[in-house]
Amino acid sequence: MTDEMQKPTFKAPPLPNKKVQIPSHSPQVKTPFVVEQKQIEGEKDTSVDNKASQPTDDLYANNFAADLKLPPKVLQTKVMGSILAAIFLFGMMMGCAMFGGGSKTVVQGLTDVVLNPDIPAYVRRCGQTDPNRECVLYIMNNKTFDRLGSDFFQEAQNMTDVQKYAIQLRNVRYANALIRPGYIAQIYIPARY
């Protein structure tokens, strides 16, 4: 007998019909996919090839991008960072527009006063200083028509007991100033001797 005949023939047992799990080494697919026995034996299965070439939908299934039917690229860190930066800048612009951001000028003192050029600097208001010292008296035009500054001299005399001619001498330029209804006249009251 020949040597070939004498050797017992060895036959491998058949493969089980269980599914074999092969881990994926691709960075895009993070879950292992299942390969059936017929693929191992050499038969071609197109359904498994299609699954292997496309990323699984498990990572993309439960998030806002899938709900809004956006591409999976939206979930990348760079895209999300740029979206958040754009939202932040838009919010800052809206906040500046709504709340001004600039300084507001605060008006102090009386408004609608017709200024008197005859008043020297740093003269106090009447009532805040000694009655015998010089001061500035404010009188509002409560009539419904325009008045001149000289029309207020008699009222100033009645309030301060300073002679009318002394008030006229110290408010020469202001005597012809026009004071409209609701505006305030600024009368210089000289010191009493």
Helices and strands as residue ranges (DSSP letters): H 3-6, E 20-22, E 33-35, H 37-40, H 46-53, H 58-61, H 64-67, G 72-75, H 77-99, E 113-114, E 135-140, E 147-148, G 149-152, H 153-160, H 164-170, G 173-176, E 178-179, E 184-189
